[in-house]
């Protein structure tokens, strides 16, 4: 608690922290640009085969020519006939019903001037390539979260943040000038990796620079800036109609953040962790002077020493426990015991569904019909009230009730879009946006709820595993939207069904609000069972387990036993 106490003496969330925090939050905006740009970069307009007699024709055709040229509900082939003037004016009947595969296409350019889809003809038998490109982007997000997270812990938050920004700009521009599909897809994969490097590191820096009482608000407001970037993506698309220039225009704002190198300090928490106390104190004194607070180096050093002594004692205690009990716990221990396994699988399901549906809805705005840009802006705007809702209720109503309620509301709203007649377009969009609001709120809840469900000894690695599950569903989201080519409401039907099921199953998880944090695997196994162990969790009174009684699923496998209520 030494650093947290020192922050309070520096002005808690003073003017210096507010300015740095605001600048850090701004980096979330280009992250949203790149994560949502695929909606416009890979936009798929209406299309048809270019007929043999056409040369640079427009998309629209008179109804009689359409009927003479294409089979019903077919866009990837045309009738293999002699398109003479007599045939086209209806003077002679069609001689054959045989069709011929397209060699070129005509696109409807009323909504999109062009896109990567229209330039490389990613339609008909090649339409899966557009979904694959977006899926590989999300693979980059997954790899980036692993690589850049580890690098930031080893080399510091600041250098990795700026390395990510530089790589993001370089590969963002490369994606805009890519001569063919594979170069574009590789560049987008690299950009996806850097979004994790920028956003996750910025998020950590923002959380590490505020006191304990401000962390909930600090985390939520970082998400709000991402939502602002979500909406601004549509603004760029409104003014920039060529997909290559759009990609470059969304990338170049990243150059602004290069000036942060002389403004953003290294995280004092990381400096202390690496034993660089003098650098940490220098950074803290800079904040104190800016906040017009006077505190001596000796006073700061004493506060930090107090925290270091507490951390050393806790570390020594943990090392002693590991020596006494054998190998340290791992994420696999969550699957060794029945109650923990059930809760872990339910949490993973919540992450899988929440992430997949969130990105599925974000990328599905073009399939809702109507004004695509307006739908996109609304989809980003509804996230703001979702986060405000969490700020007002998360510490009042409980995690389980909010998670379940939001998932169920999202599921019902999305399922309603399937049964509403297509002519009631406004109502369909309203239900889809209500579902987006609810799934955003559940996304903000599931992280906190999961952190409180997992025991301390495996919390970080368990959350990392849950996050990886979420990235997997994010990789599947583009293919989910690809199902709209089979039946337009099908993506929303699948999203609604999965969300409703996940919401109802969330009721099987125990409530964690105002409950003590779980420490050991044994605590996690007991938590949620209707046994006398509830007394331990609610009152803190110690319960003694039978001497040398192994917890089912461990025992000889890892040397773990329950003694005096602790693993």
N, C-alpha and C positions, 0 to 999 in steps of 0.2 A: 504493500500500500504506500511505499515511500514516494513513488512518482506521482500517484494520484493525489497524495497530500500536497506535494510540491505544486501541482497544477492549480490547486485551490489558492495557494499563496501567490501565484502569478496572476490571479484575476479570473480563475476558473475558465470561463469562455469570454475572455476580454477582447478588445479591439484587434489585437494581433492575431489571435486564434480565429476570429471571425473572418478576417481578410484572407488568411491562408486557407481556411476551410472553404470559403467561397471560390477561390482560385482553383482549389483541388476539385471541387464539385463541377466546375466548368469542363474538366477533362472527360466527364461522363457523356457530354453532348456528342463529340465525334465518335465515341464508341457506339452510340445509338445510330448515328449516320450509317456506319458500316454494317451493323447488324440488321438494319431494316432496308438498306439500299437495294437488296436483291428483289424486292417487290417491283421496283422500276427498272433495274438493270436487266432482269430476266422476265420482263413483262411479256405476256403472250396475248397479242391482240387476235381478233377474228381473222381468219385467213381462208383462202381457197386455192385450188390449183390454178396456175396460169394456163389458159387454153392455148392451143397451137397457133391460133391466129392473132393472139394478143402480144403487144410489145409495150410494156410500161403502162398497162391499163390501171384504172382505179379499181378499188375493191367492189363497189356497187355494180350490180348487173340488173337489168330488167328481169322481172319474174319469169317471163317466157324463155329468155335465154338461160336463166338458171336451171329451169326444168329440162331444157334441151341438152344441157351440158353435164349436170351432176346428178347422180343417184340421190334419193331422198336421204337426208341426214348424213351425207358423206362429204368430207372436205379433202380427203387424201387421195382421191382418184377422180377421173372424169370419163365420160363415155368415149370409147374408142371408135369414133366415126369420122367421116369426112366432113369437116366444118365448112361446107360451101355456103355461098350466099343464099342459095335456095333452101338449104337445110335450116339455116339460122332464121330465115323469115317465115318458116313453117310451111313452105310449099311442098316439101317431100318429108315423109315420115322417117323416124330413126330406123336404120337398117339392122342394128345390133344392140343388145344390152350389155355387151362386154365392156369392161372398164380398163383404163390404163393408169398406171401409177404416176404421180406427179414428178416432174423433173425440175420445176420451179414453182414459186408461190407468189400470190398477190395478197398483201396484208392491208387490213383496215387501219389507216393512219389517222383516224379522227381522234383517238385517245392518246396514242403514243406515236411520236415521229419515227422512232426506231428503238430497238433494244438488241441485246446480244442474241435473243431468240430469232429476231427477224434477220439479223446480219448473217448468222450461221445456220439458219433454217432448222432450229431445234424444235421441229414439229413432226407430227405423224410418227414414224418409227424412231425418231431421234428426240422425242419430247421428254424421255426419261433423263436425258443429259442435263436439262435445266435443273431438275430436282436433285440430281447427283451433285451438281456444282454447289447448290445451297447446303446439301448434306455435308459435303467436304469442308465447307466453311465452318459448320458447327463442329466438325472433327478438329479443325484448327483451334476452335475455342476450348475444346477439351484438352488438347495437348498443351496449349498456352497456359491454362490454369495450373497444370502440373509443373511445367518447365519454369515459367516465370515466377510462380509461387516459391519454388525452391531457391531460385537464384536471388530473389529479393530477401530471403532469410539469410543467405550466405554473404551476399555482397552489399546489401543495403537497399532501402526502398527507393531512394533518389536515383542512383545510377540505372536501376532496372526500369524505373518509370520512364526515364528519358531515352534509354535504349529502345524501349517498346514504341515510344512516340516516333523516333527516327525510322525504325523499321516499318512502322505503320504507314508513314508518308511515302517511303520509297516503294513499297509493294502496292500501296493504294494507287499511285501514279502508274505503276507497271500494269495493273489491272485495267486502267483506262486506255492504255496504248497497246494492249496485248493483240498480236496479229491473228491469233486463233484460240480456239476453245481451251486447249490444255494449258497454255500459258496463263490465260485468264483465271482458270480454276485454281492453278497452283498459287497465283498471286493472291487470290481471295482467301485461300487456306491460310497463307501467311498473315494476311490482315486479320483473319479470325483469331489466330494465335495471339496477335498483339493486342486485340481488344481485351483479352484476359490480363495481359501484362499491364495495360493502362488502368482498366477499371478496378481489378482486384487490388493492385498496389495502391491506387488512389484511395480506395475504400479503406484499406488498412491504415494508411496515413491519417485519413480523416478521423477514424475511430481512435487512433492512438494519441491524438493531440487534444482530446477533450476529456473531461472528468467523467466518472462513472454515471452521474445523474443525467448526462447529456448524450450518452451513447445511443440510446434508442432513437432520439431525434436526429442525431448526426447520421445514422445509417439510413433512416427513412428519407431524409432530404437529399442524400446522394442519389437515391432512386428517382426522386422527383426530377432532378436535372436530366436523368436519362430519358424520362418521359418528355421533357422539353425538346431534347434532341430528336425524339421520335416524331414530334409534330413538325419540327423544322425540316426534317427530311422531305416532307410533302411540299414545303415552301420552295426548296431547291428544285424539286421535280416540276413545280409549276412554272418556274422561270427558265429552267434548262431542260430542253426536250431531247437533245441528243444524248444517248446513254453513255458514250465515252466522256463527253464533257461533264456530264452529271457525276460520274465516278471521280473525276479529277476535282471538280468543284467541292465534292463532299470530303475530299482528302486534304486539300490545301489549308483549310482552317487549322489543321494540326501543326502547321508551321508556327502559329502564334504561340503555342505552348513551349516552343524551344526557349523562349525568353524566361520561362519559369526557372531555368537552371540557376539563375542568379537571385531568385526570389524564394523558392520553396526550400526549406531546410530539411536536413535529414531527420528522420524520426528519432526523437530523444530516447524513446523506449528501446529502439534497436541499438543505439549507441551504448546505452547502459548494459544491454544484454551482451554486447561484445566487449565490455570492459573499458569503453572509451568515455569515462565519466567526465573528463575535462571538456571534451567536445560537447557532451550533452549539457553541461552547466553553461558553456558559452552560448549555446542555442537558447537555453532557457533565460539567460540574462538578457539576450536580445529581445525576447518576448516581454520580459519584465519592463525593460526601458520603454518599449513601444506602448505598453499598457500603463506607463507612469506609475509603476510599482517598484519600491525599493526593497531589495532583499540581498543579503550578502552571499558571497560564494560559500562561506563557511556554513551558513544556515541551510542553503540548498544541499550542500554535501552531507550534512547531518540527516536531513530528511531522506536523501537517497540511500545513505548508509543503513538507515532503519529498514528501508524496503529491501535492500540487498541481504541484510541479516535474516529477515523473515523468509526471503526466497531461498537462501542457503539452507535454513533449517528445514523448510518444506522439501527441498531437493534431497537433503540427507535422509529425511524420514522416508521418502519414496524409495531411495536406494536401499535403505535398510529393509523395507518391506519386500523389495524385489529379491534381496539376498535370502530372506527368510522363506519366501513363498515360491521361489523358482522363477521361471521365465515370466517376463512382463506380459500383461494382457494384450491381446490384439483384436482386430475387428472380427476375426473368426470366432472369438469367444461369444460374440453376440448370437451365433447360430448354434451354440452347443447346448443351450438351455431353453426349454420350451416357451416360457413366458417372454424371455428376451427375443427369441427367434420370431415369435408371433408379432411382437411390437416392431421389431426391425423390418420385417417384410411389409408391414402396413405403412411404415414411414417411407420406405423405398417406393412403394406404390404411390403414395401421395406426391413424392418428388417426381416420379416418372410421369404421372398424369398432369400435374400442375405445369411442369416445364413444357411438355409436348403440346398441351392445349394452349398455353400462353403464346408460344411461337407459331403454332398452327393458326390461331386467330389473327395474330399480327401480320402474318404473310397471306392471309386469306381474304383481305379486304377487296381485292380485285374480283373475287367471285361472288360478292354480295350484290353486284349490279349497281346501277346509278352512277353517281360521280365518285370515281375511285379516289381522287385526292381528298374529297370531303370525308369519305368513309375512313381514310387513313388518318386524317387529323383527329376525327372523333375518337378513333381507336386509341390514339395516344393521349388525348385529353381526359378520357375517363379514368386513366390511371391516377391522376392527381387526387380526385375525391376518394379513390380507393386507399391511397396512402394516408390521407387525412383521417379517414375512418379508422385506420389502424392506430394512429396516434391517440385518438379519443377513446378507443375501446379495448385495446389489446391488454392493458393492465387493469381492466375493470370486469370484463365479461368472461375472461378465461380463454385460453388458447384453443381448447378442443371445440367449444361451441362456435367460435368464430371460424375455425378451419372447416368444420362440418357445414356450418350454415352457408359459407361462401361457396364451397364446392357444390353443394346441393342447388343453390341459387344459380350458379353457372350452368350446371347440368340441365335444369329445367328451362332456363332461358334459351340455351342452344337447341334443345329438343323442340321447343316451340317454333323455331325458325323452319323446321321441317314440315310442320302441319299447317303453317300459315300460307294462304294462297299467294302465288308469286306476284299477283297484281297489287298486293298490299306491301309494296316494297319498303315503305318507310317503317312499318311495324317490324318487318324482318330485320332491318338494320338496327332498330332500337333494341330488339331482343339480343342480337349478336353483341351489341355494345354493352348491354347489361351483363352479359356473360363475360365479356372482357374485363369489366370493372370487378366482377366477383372473383375471377381467376387471378387477377393482379393482387387483390387483397389476400387471397389464399397463398399466393407465392411469398408475400411478405410475412405471413404467419408461420408457414411450414418451417422456415429456417430456425426461428426462435423456439418453436414447439419441439423440433428435433433436437436442438442443443440441450433442452431440458429433459428429454427422454433418455439420452445416452449418458452412461456413467462417465465421470471425469477421466478415469484411466484410459478410456478409448474414445473420448468425445471428438477430438480433432480428426482422428483417422476415420471415425464413423461418419462424420459430416462430409469428409472428403469422398468417401464411398457413395454417400447419398447424392452428392453433387455430380459424381461421375454418372450415376444412373440417370440424373436429370439431363446431362449432356447427350446421353444415348437417345433419349426420347426427342431431344432437340434435333438430332441428326435424322430422326425418322419423320419429323414434321413436314419437310418438303414433299416427301412421298405421300403423306396423308393428303395434302392439298392436291397432289397429282390425281387423286381419286375423283376429283370434281369432273374430270374428263369422262368418267363413266356415268356419274349421276351428280348433278351440281350440288344438291344438299347433302351428299354422302359424307364429306369431311365434318360438317357440323353435327350430323347424326352420330358419328363415331366419337367426336369430342364430347358431345353432351352425354352420351351413354357412359363413357369411361369416367367422366367427372362426377356424375351422379352416383355411380357405384363406389368410387373412391371416397366421396363425401359421407356416404352411409357407413362404410367400413371404418371411417375415422372415429366413429362413436365407440369402437372397441378399444381405442387407446385411452389410457388414464389421463385425467386432467393434471397439469403441472403447475398451474398458477398458484402462487403463494405456498408452494411445497418446497421442502429443502432440496438442494441440488444433490443428485445421486453421485456417490463417490466411487463405489466398487462394483464389480460385476455382480456380487451378491445383492447389493442394494438394487441394481437394475432388474435382477431376476425376481425379487420380492415385490417391487413397485408395481401396483396394479392388481395384485392378487388380493382376494378377500380373505386375508388371514390376519393373525395377530401382528404380523410385520407392519401392518398399516399404522399400528400404535407407534412403532419406531419412527416411521417417516413423518407422522403428523405431530408427535410430541417430542421426538428426540430421545425418548427413553430407550435404553439399550436392552435388547433381547438377546439372550444367550442361546446359541444353537448347541445341539449335542456335541460333546467333545469329539474331534476328529471325524465329524460326520461330513463326508464329501458332498459337494453340490452335484446333483445329477448332471452328467455330461462332462464333468471335469475329472476330479479324482486322480487316477493314475495317468490320465492322458496329459495333464499339464501340472500336476502337483498342487492344484488349488484345493483348498478346503475352507469351510466356514467355521470360524471360531470367534465367539463373542460378537457375532453379528457383523463381522467384517471379513472380506476376502483375504 
